[in-house]
Amino acid sequence: MERSRAEVGGKSSMGLPDFIQLSHCLSPQNLNRVSSFLNLRVADIRDCYKKWSAKGAHFLTEPLDNHGHEWRCYMRDPDGYLIEVGEYSQTSLDHFKEYASPKKKK
């Protein structure tokens, strides 16, 4: 396995703790298998999709409705890692507010 340039003699030259082995951060070998992904929430997914696409982002899907709970689209970063971009629906936001609010005593 090729070692990362940031890792020298088992210790990071970037000031990271010794237990972080950057040489283990390899790009996915098989894009059909997911071992990790990044999930981002944005305020306006359609605007984000339009702006990021115009800047060269390669989306795998357009924004898709997830049963009225949220909108999602998927892309890959330059190393092949999967990124989910999502926007909660107003129904979901209302549910979160209700769940987080203090319960009224009867």
C-alpha positions as CSV (number, residue, x, y, z in Angstrom):
1,M,0.0,0.0,0.0
2,E,1.4,3.4,-0.9
3,R,1.8,5.7,2.1
4,S,0.3,9.2,2.1
5,R,2.8,12.1,1.8
6,A,1.3,13.5,5.1
7,E,2.4,10.4,7.0
8,V,6.0,10.1,7.9
9,G,7.4,7.3,10.0
10,G,4.0,6.4,11.3
11,K,3.4,9.9,12.6
12,S,1.5,12.6,10.8
13,S,3.5,15.6,9.5
14,M,0.2,17.7,9.6
15,G,0.0,17.9,13.4
16,L,-2.7,15.2,13.6
17,P,-2.7,12.6,16.4
18,D,-0.6,9.5,15.8
19,F,-3.6,7.3,15.6
20,I,-4.9,8.9,12.4
21,Q,-3.2,7.0,9.6
22,L,-3.8,9.0,6.5
23,S,-2.5,6.2,4.4
24,H,-5.7,4.3,5.2
25,C,-7.8,7.0,3.5
26,L,-8.0,5.4,0.1
27,S,-10.4,6.3,-2.6
28,P,-13.2,3.8,-3.2
29,Q,-12.0,0.9,-5.4
30,N,-15.5,-0.2,-6.4
31,L,-18.0,2.7,-6.9
32,N,-20.9,0.2,-6.6
33,R,-20.1,-0.5,-3.0
34,V,-20.4,2.2,-0.3
35,S,-18.5,2.0,3.0
36,S,-19.0,5.7,3.9
37,F,-20.6,8.8,2.5
38,L,-21.0,12.5,3.4
39,N,-24.5,13.9,4.0
40,L,-25.0,17.6,3.6
41,R,-28.2,19.6,4.4
42,V,-28.9,22.7,2.4
43,A,-31.7,25.3,2.6
44,D,-32.5,25.2,-1.1
45,I,-31.6,22.0,-2.9
46,R,-32.7,23.1,-6.3
47,D,-30.6,26.2,-6.1
48,C,-27.6,24.2,-4.8
49,Y,-28.0,21.7,-7.6
50,K,-28.1,24.4,-10.2
51,K,-25.2,26.4,-8.9
52,W,-22.9,23.4,-8.1
53,S,-23.7,21.8,-11.5
54,A,-22.8,25.1,-13.2
55,K,-19.4,24.9,-11.4
56,G,-18.7,21.4,-12.7
57,A,-20.1,19.1,-10.0
58,H,-21.2,15.8,-11.4
59,F,-24.5,14.7,-9.8
60,L,-25.6,11.1,-10.1
61,T,-29.3,12.2,-9.7
62,E,-31.4,15.3,-9.9
63,P,-33.2,16.3,-6.6
64,L,-35.6,13.5,-5.8
65,D,-38.6,13.6,-3.4
66,N,-38.2,11.1,-0.5
67,H,-41.9,10.5,0.3
68,G,-42.5,14.1,1.3
69,H,-40.0,14.1,4.1
70,E,-37.1,15.6,2.2
71,W,-35.5,16.2,-1.2
72,R,-32.2,14.4,-2.0
73,C,-29.7,14.2,-4.8
74,Y,-26.4,12.4,-5.0
75,M,-23.0,13.2,-6.3
76,R,-19.4,12.0,-6.1
77,D,-16.4,14.0,-5.0
78,P,-13.2,14.0,-7.1
79,D,-12.0,10.9,-5.3
80,G,-15.2,8.9,-5.9
81,Y,-16.8,9.2,-2.4
82,L,-20.6,9.4,-2.4
83,I,-22.1,12.7,-1.2
84,E,-25.8,13.0,-0.4
85,V,-27.2,16.6,-0.6
86,G,-30.6,17.0,1.1
87,E,-33.2,19.5,2.0
88,Y,-35.9,18.8,4.7
89,S,-39.5,19.4,3.8
90,Q,-41.6,21.8,5.8
91,T,-43.5,18.9,7.1
92,S,-40.3,17.4,8.5
93,L,-39.2,20.7,10.0
94,D,-42.5,21.1,11.7
95,H,-42.3,17.6,13.1
96,F,-38.8,18.3,14.4
97,K,-40.0,21.5,16.1
98,E,-42.9,19.7,17.7
99,Y,-40.6,16.9,18.9
100,A,-38.1,19.3,20.4
101,S,-40.5,21.6,22.1
102,P,-41.2,21.3,25.8
103,K,-44.3,19.2,26.5
104,K,-47.2,21.1,28.0
105,K,-48.6,19.8,31.3
106,K,-52.3,19.1,31.5
